[in-house]
Amino acid sequence: MNYRLGIDVGGTNTDAVIIDEGLDVVSQVKVPTTSDVYTGIMNAVRAVLASGCINKRDITMAMLGTTQCTNAIVERKNLVPVGVLRIGAPATAGIQPMTDWPEDLRKVVYKSAIIRGGYEYDGKELNPLDEEAVVAFFSDIKGHVDSVAISGVFSTLRNEQEARAGELARQVLGPDVHISLSSEIGSMGLIERENATILNAALNKVAKTFTQGFEKSLREEGLDNVSLYLSQNDGTLMSIEEARRYPVLTIACGPTNSIRGAGYLSRLSNAIVVDVGGTTTDVGALQNGFPRESGVAVTIGGVRTNFRMPDVISIGLGGGSIVRVHDDGSVTVGPDSVGYKITSEALVFGGSTITATDVAVRLGLADIGDSSKAASIDEAVARKAMDVIRGKVEEAIDSMKLSGADVTVVLAGGGSVIVPADLKGASEVIVPPHSGCANAIGSAISKVSGYYEKLVSYDEIEREQAIKLATNEAVLAALDAGAKMDSVEVVELEDVPLQYYPGNMVRIRIKVAGDLA
């Protein structure tokens, strides 16, 4: 029997699960997240191994979902200096790189330049690549950066110029330089794609640190027969090597894992998932078994990006959210939280702070800690607090719906006990078994994916043929990522007419997914 180990690091708790070949949960644990992250990961690994009574050598795969990259950007920590090269002069010189970035984050860029080159919307060359300018720029920043970000106009259609600039960067800066190409990271739209590429380059050190630490920690625990994978934000997995190349794709993998895990546990392919943690609640849509992708630019740490991200709403509500009674009799819940200190500060654990968990215990929705210590909460206050909790969740669910019809809602996360079962807009509210560790389960059961996007003219190629060619490219990408051929299937397909382009121009986007080989 072979087993998988799934780990998800949250702001409050680190969850770990072991699942068998039938993808059934064998063991699960939840331990506090530690300030250094790795201690929490290893505590979770040791605990789940001890509780499962499984031979370590029978674990063949380990999957990790982590907030490291998100935290690095938000907190402006451990980001490396980046050299930024844009291929697109003179057409794009009107807007400089990082124009709309927060001032404290712009410091991550050591130097930037815009050189001649780029393509038209139909793939025709806008200008030849100015290779002399490329070499001059990289020679200028040599010794100051170990990571570069290269973007070009319509490089998602044709990436030859970006690739050539990357070759020249390696020649000038050496074989160990980390190169981020925008055509491999973002979607249509130069500025947002360039922004995502710069963030990816800046996360180089963070990616090396957490991937090497993950590998080392598991080896020290005797898990030396294990293939390692990282969760990415489209609900699928990538290898350690890919995570080092594209660390930005791990951002928001936590909510994604929860959506995938909730869908698997409930056996549903379409639903709204409400994942309640200790500090925040993430609400997302499960669509054909995967998280629905956001169709708009997503802001990360104050920077607008357009790489694939789940369509998720996060609200300041969790099991540790602080409940306050104001002088006018009104009651508020959050957005601040006691977080991982809930086991010492909440009333039911002997603390002095009224939390959302205490309210749930007072109203009989949960049996956690010492329920007698929540009896001091006035019932009227508890009911007002629960009305606030219900209202926040209902508003978030309503924002995620695509129509006015009631939808199935799946509750997940360790803090889901604070959410009542009677929610407006929900046809039913489901709390599946093991839902408290849905995020780690989502990581463990994830597949690998392939993605392809291109602008095509239906005046030049028939729709069926264009979609077939795009699907083949996506399948090849999935196979390269480690998918089994006979398991790959299309999970997302769209072709959107682009009215602002001449002719019958459309954008085709295909996503496929398959089981690990």
C-alpha positions in Angstrom: 0.0 0.0 0.0 1.3 3.4 -1.0 0.3 6.6 0.9 0.3 10.4 0.3 1.2 13.0 2.8 -0.6 16.3 2.5 0.4 19.4 4.4 -1.1 22.9 4.4 0.4 25.8 6.4 -2.1 28.5 7.5 -1.8 31.6 9.5 -3.2 29.9 12.6 -2.8 26.2 12.1 -0.7 23.7 10.1 -2.7 20.7 9.0 -1.4 17.3 7.8 -3.2 14.3 6.5 -2.2 10.8 5.2 -4.4 9.3 2.5 -4.2 5.9 1.0 -4.3 4.7 -2.7 -8.1 5.0 -2.7 -7.7 8.6 -1.6 -9.4 7.9 1.7 -8.2 9.7 4.8 -6.1 7.4 7.1 -4.9 10.0 9.6 -5.2 13.8 10.2 -3.8 16.3 12.7 -3.9 20.0 13.3 -1.1 21.8 15.1 -0.3 25.5 15.7 1.6 27.3 13.0 5.0 28.4 14.4 6.8 31.7 13.7 9.5 29.9 11.7 6.9 27.8 9.8 9.3 24.7 9.6 8.9 23.8 13.2 5.1 23.7 12.7 5.5 21.6 9.6 7.7 19.1 11.3 5.4 19.0 14.4 2.5 18.2 12.1 4.4 15.6 10.2 5.6 13.8 13.3 2.1 13.9 14.8 0.3 12.6 11.7 2.9 9.8 11.3 2.5 8.8 15.0 -1.3 8.8 14.8 -1.5 6.8 11.6 0.7 3.9 12.6 2.1 3.8 9.0 5.5 2.7 7.9 7.3 5.8 6.6 8.6 3.9 3.6 5.1 3.4 2.4 4.7 7.1 1.9 5.6 7.8 -1.7 4.4 11.4 -2.3 4.3 14.5 -0.1 2.4 17.7 -1.1 2.9 21.1 0.6 0.7 24.2 0.5 2.4 27.2 2.0 1.8 30.9 2.6 5.5 31.7 2.4 5.4 33.6 -0.9 2.2 35.5 0.0 3.7 36.6 3.3 7.0 37.7 1.8 5.2 40.1 -0.6 2.7 41.4 2.0 5.4 41.8 4.7 8.1 43.0 2.2 10.6 40.4 3.6 13.3 38.3 2.0 12.7 39.7 -1.5 15.8 39.8 -3.7 16.9 42.7 -5.9 15.7 42.4 -9.5 16.8 43.7 -12.8 13.7 44.4 -15.0 13.9 44.4 -18.8 10.9 45.3 -21.0 11.0 44.6 -24.7 8.7 47.2 -26.3 10.3 50.5 -27.1 9.2 52.9 -28.4 5.5 51.8 -28.2 5.4 51.2 -24.4 7.7 53.9 -23.2 4.8 56.0 -22.0 4.3 53.9 -18.9 7.4 52.9 -17.0 7.7 49.6 -15.1 6.3 49.6 -11.6 4.4 52.9 -12.2 1.6 52.0 -9.9 3.6 50.0 -7.3 3.6 51.0 -3.6 6.8 53.0 -2.9 8.2 50.5 -0.3 7.9 47.6 -2.7 9.4 49.4 -5.7 12.7 49.2 -3.9 13.0 45.6 -4.8 13.9 46.6 -8.4 17.6 47.5 -8.7 17.3 48.9 -12.2 14.9 48.7 -15.2 15.1 49.4 -18.9 12.8 49.5 -21.9 14.5 48.4 -25.2 13.3 48.1 -28.8 11.4 45.0 -29.8 8.0 43.3 -29.3 5.1 42.0 -31.4 1.8 43.1 -32.7 -1.5 41.6 -31.6 -1.4 39.2 -34.5 2.1 38.0 -33.8 3.9 40.2 -36.4 7.1 41.7 -35.3 6.7 45.2 -33.9 10.5 45.8 -33.9 13.5 43.5 -34.1 15.0 42.8 -30.7 17.9 45.2 -29.9 20.4 42.6 -28.7 23.1 45.2 -28.1 20.8 47.0 -25.7 20.0 43.7 -23.9 23.7 42.9 -23.4 24.4 46.5 -22.3 21.7 46.4 -19.7 22.7 43.0 -18.2 26.4 44.1 -18.2 25.3 47.2 -16.2 23.5 45.2 -13.5 26.1 42.4 -13.3 27.2 41.8 -9.7 24.1 43.6 -8.3 21.3 41.1 -9.0 20.9 37.4 -9.2 17.4 37.5 -10.5 15.9 39.2 -13.6 12.4 39.7 -15.0 11.9 40.0 -18.8 8.6 41.0 -20.4 7.7 41.8 -24.0 4.7 43.2 -25.9 2.3 40.3 -26.8 4.9 37.8 -25.7 2.1 35.3 -24.8 1.6 35.1 -28.6 5.2 34.8 -29.5 8.0 34.5 -27.0 11.1 34.3 -29.2 12.4 37.7 -28.2 11.9 37.0 -24.5 13.6 33.7 -24.8 16.5 35.2 -26.7 16.9 37.9 -24.0 16.9 35.2 -21.4 19.8 33.4 -23.3 21.8 36.7 -23.4 21.1 37.2 -19.7 22.6 33.8 -18.8 25.6 34.5 -21.0 26.3 37.8 -19.3 25.2 37.1 -15.7 26.2 33.5 -15.5 24.4 30.1 -15.4 23.0 30.5 -11.9 21.0 33.7 -12.6 17.2 33.2 -12.0 15.3 34.3 -15.1 11.6 35.0 -15.1 9.9 35.3 -18.5 6.5 36.9 -18.6 5.2 34.6 -21.3 5.5 31.7 -18.9 3.7 33.4 -16.0 1.0 35.9 -16.9 -1.8 36.4 -19.4 -2.7 39.1 -22.0 -2.0 42.6 -20.7 1.6 43.9 -20.6 1.6 45.8 -17.3 -0.1 43.3 -15.1 1.9 40.4 -16.7 5.1 42.4 -16.2 4.2 43.0 -12.5 3.6 39.3 -11.9 7.0 38.5 -13.5 8.8 41.0 -11.3 7.2 39.5 -8.2 8.2 36.0 -9.4 11.8 37.1 -9.8 11.8 38.8 -6.4 10.7 35.6 -4.7 13.7 33.6 -5.8 15.4 33.4 -2.4 12.1 32.6 -0.6 11.4 29.8 -3.0 14.9 28.3 -2.5 14.6 28.5 1.2 11.2 26.8 1.7 11.7 24.1 -1.0 15.1 23.2 0.4 13.8 23.3 3.9 10.8 21.1 3.0 13.2 18.5 1.3 15.6 18.5 4.2 13.0 18.3 6.9 11.3 15.2 5.3 14.6 13.5 4.7 15.5 14.0 8.4 12.3 12.3 9.4 13.2 9.3 7.3 10.9 10.1 4.4 13.6 9.5 1.8 11.5 7.6 -0.6 9.1 10.4 -1.3 8.4 12.5 -4.4 7.8 16.1 -3.4 5.3 18.5 -4.8 4.1 22.1 -4.1 0.5 23.2 -4.4 -0.2 26.0 -6.9 -3.1 28.4 -7.0 -5.1 26.7 -9.7 -5.8 23.6 -7.6 -3.1 21.4 -9.1 0.5 20.5 -8.2 4.0 21.4 -9.4 7.3 19.8 -8.8 10.0 21.3 -6.5 11.9 22.4 -9.6 8.9 24.2 -11.0 8.2 25.9 -7.6 11.7 27.3 -7.7 11.1 28.7 -11.2 7.6 30.0 -10.6 7.2 30.7 -6.9 4.5 33.3 -7.6 2.2 30.5 -8.7 2.0 29.3 -5.1 0.2 32.5 -3.9 -3.3 31.8 -2.7 -2.8 28.0 -2.8 -4.3 27.8 0.7 -7.9 28.8 -0.3 -7.5 26.7 -3.5 -6.6 23.6 -1.5 -9.6 24.1 0.7 -12.0 24.4 -2.2 -10.5 21.3 -3.8 -10.6 19.4 -0.5 -14.2 20.4 0.3 -15.3 19.4 -3.2 -13.6 16.0 -2.8 -15.0 15.3 0.6 -18.6 16.4 -0.3 -18.4 14.5 -3.7 -19.6 17.7 -5.4 -18.3 19.3 -8.6 -20.1 22.6 -8.3 -20.8 24.5 -5.1 -19.8 27.5 -3.0 -17.1 26.7 -0.4 -16.8 28.6 2.8 -13.5 27.9 4.4 -13.3 29.3 8.0 -9.9 29.5 9.6 -8.7 31.1 12.8 -8.4 34.6 11.4 -10.1 34.8 8.0 -12.8 33.2 6.0 -12.2 32.4 2.3 -15.3 32.0 0.1 -14.8 30.6 -3.4 -16.6 28.7 -6.1 -16.1 25.1 -7.0 -16.6 24.7 -10.7 -16.2 21.3 -12.4 -14.2 20.1 -9.5 -11.7 23.0 -9.5 -11.7 26.5 -8.1 -13.3 29.1 -10.4 -10.5 31.3 -11.8 -10.7 35.1 -11.3 -11.6 36.9 -14.5 -10.2 40.3 -13.4 -6.7 41.6 -12.4 -5.8 40.5 -8.9 -4.0 42.8 -6.5 -1.2 41.2 -4.4 0.5 43.3 -1.8 -0.7 46.5 -3.6 0.5 45.2 -7.1 -2.0 44.5 -9.9 -1.3 41.2 -11.6 -3.0 39.0 -14.2 -1.6 35.5 -13.7 -4.1 32.8 -12.9 -5.7 33.2 -9.4 -8.7 31.7 -7.8 -11.9 33.8 -7.6 -11.9 34.1 -3.8 -13.3 36.6 -1.3 -11.5 36.8 2.0 -13.3 38.4 5.0 -12.0 39.1 8.5 -13.9 36.4 10.3 -12.6 33.3 12.0 -12.8 31.1 15.0 -10.4 33.5 16.8 -12.2 36.7 15.8 -12.7 39.0 18.8 -16.2 39.8 19.8 -16.8 43.3 21.3 -19.9 44.8 22.9 -20.1 48.6 22.4 -21.6 51.3 24.6 -24.7 51.6 22.3 -25.4 47.9 22.7 -24.2 46.9 19.3 -21.9 43.9 18.8 -19.0 43.5 16.4 -17.1 40.4 15.4 -13.5 40.9 14.1 -11.8 41.7 11.8 -9.0 41.3 14.4 -8.3 37.9 15.9 -6.4 36.2 18.6 -5.1 33.9 15.9 -2.9 31.0 17.0 -3.2 32.2 20.6 -6.9 31.0 20.7 -5.9 28.0 22.9 -4.8 30.4 25.6 -6.9 33.6 25.1 -10.5 32.3 24.3 -12.9 32.0 27.2 -13.4 28.2 26.7 -9.7 27.7 27.0 -9.4 29.7 30.2 -8.6 33.1 28.7 -10.3 36.4 29.0 -11.1 37.3 25.4 -14.6 36.7 23.9 -14.1 35.0 20.5 -16.4 33.8 17.8 -15.7 30.3 19.0 -16.9 31.2 22.5 -20.2 32.5 20.9 -20.7 29.2 19.0 -20.1 27.2 22.2 -22.5 29.5 24.2 -25.3 28.9 21.7 -24.7 25.2 21.5 -23.3 25.1 18.0 -20.0 23.6 19.2 -18.5 21.6 22.0 -15.0 22.9 22.4 -12.9 23.4 25.5 -14.7 24.1 28.8 -18.2 25.1 27.7 -19.1 26.3 31.3 -16.6 29.2 30.8 -18.7 30.6 27.9 -21.8 30.7 30.1 -20.8 34.2 31.3 -21.6 35.6 27.8 -25.1 37.1 27.8 -27.4 35.1 25.5 -28.6 38.3 23.8 -25.0 39.3 23.1 -24.2 35.9 21.7 -27.2 36.0 19.4 -26.3 39.5 18.1 -22.8 38.2 17.5 -24.1 35.2 15.6 -26.3 37.5 13.5 -23.2 39.5 12.5 -21.3 36.2 11.6 -24.3 35.0 9.6 -24.6 38.3 7.8 -20.9 38.4 6.8 -21.0 34.9 5.4 -24.3 35.4 3.6 -22.9 38.6 1.9 -19.8 36.8 0.8 -21.8 33.9 -0.6 -24.0 36.3 -2.5 -21.0 38.0 -4.0 -19.7 34.7 -5.3 -23.0 33.6 -6.9 -23.5 34.0 -10.7 -27.3 34.1 -10.4 -30.0 34.7 -7.9 -30.7 31.0 -7.4 -29.9 29.3 -4.1 -26.7 27.2 -4.2 -25.2 24.4 -2.2 -22.7 25.6 0.4 -19.9 23.4 1.8 -18.3 24.4 5.1 -14.7 23.6 5.6 -11.9 24.6 7.9 -11.3 24.3 11.6 -13.3 27.4 12.4 -16.4 26.3 10.5 -18.3 25.6 13.8 -18.9 29.3 14.1 -21.1 29.4 10.9 -24.8 28.5 11.4 -26.5 26.0 9.2 -29.4 28.4 8.2 -27.9 30.7 5.6 -29.9 32.8 3.2 -29.1 32.0 -0.4 -28.1 28.4 0.4 -30.2 25.5 -0.8 -28.3 23.3 1.7 -25.3 23.6 3.9 -23.0 20.6 4.0 -20.3 19.9 6.6 -18.5 16.7 5.2 -16.3 14.5 7.4 -12.7 15.6 7.8 -13.7 19.1 6.7 -11.5 20.6 9.4 -8.5 19.5 7.4 -9.9 20.1 3.9 -6.9 22.3 2.9 -4.4 19.5 3.6 -6.7 17.0 1.9 -7.0 19.3 -1.1 -3.2 19.3 -1.4 -2.9 15.6 -1.1 -5.5 14.6 -3.7 -4.5 17.3 -6.2 -3.7 16.5 -9.9 -1.2 18.1 -12.3 -2.4 20.5 -14.9 -1.6 21.9 -18.3 -2.6 25.4 -19.5 -2.6 27.1 -22.9 -3.7 30.5 -24.0 -3.5 32.1 -27.4 -5.1 34.7 -29.7 -6.4 33.3 -32.9 -8.5 34.5 -35.9 -11.4 32.4 -36.9 -11.1 34.0 -40.3 -7.9 32.1 -40.7 -8.6 28.8 -38.9 -11.9 27.0 -38.1 -13.0 27.1 -34.5 -12.9 23.3 -34.0 -9.4 23.0 -35.4 -8.1 25.9 -33.3 -9.6 24.4 -30.1 -8.1 21.0 -30.9 -4.7 22.5 -31.5 -4.9 24.5 -28.2 -6.1 21.4 -26.3 -3.1 19.4 -27.6 -0.7 22.0 -26.4 -2.3 22.0 -22.9 -2.2 18.2 -22.8 1.5 18.2 -23.7 2.1 20.7 -20.8 0.3 18.4 -18.4 2.3 15.4 -19.5 5.5 17.4 -19.0 4.3 18.2 -15.5 4.0 14.5 -14.7 0.4 13.6 -15.6 -0.7 10.1 -16.8 -1.7 10.2 -20.4 -5.0 8.3 -20.0 -6.1 10.4 -17.1 -5.9 13.9 -18.7 -9.2 15.7 -19.3 -10.3 19.2 -20.1 -11.5 21.0 -17.0 -11.8 24.5 -18.4 -12.3 25.8 -22.0 -13.3 29.2 -23.2 -13.0 31.2 -26.4 -13.8 34.9 -25.9 -14.4 37.2 -28.9 -12.2 40.3 -28.8 -14.3 43.2 -30.2 -11.4 45.7 -30.0 -9.3 43.7 -32.5 -10.0 43.6 -36.3 -11.5 40.6 -37.8 -13.0 37.5 -36.0 -10.3 37.5 -33.3 -10.8 35.4 -30.2 -8.8 34.5 -27.1 -8.7 30.7 -26.5 -7.9 29.4 -23.0 -7.7 25.7 -22.2 -6.9 24.0 -18.9 -6.5 20.2 -18.6 -5.7 18.1 -15.5 -4.6 14.5 -14.9 -3.5 12.1 -12.2 0.1 11.9 -11.2 2.0 9.2 -13.1 
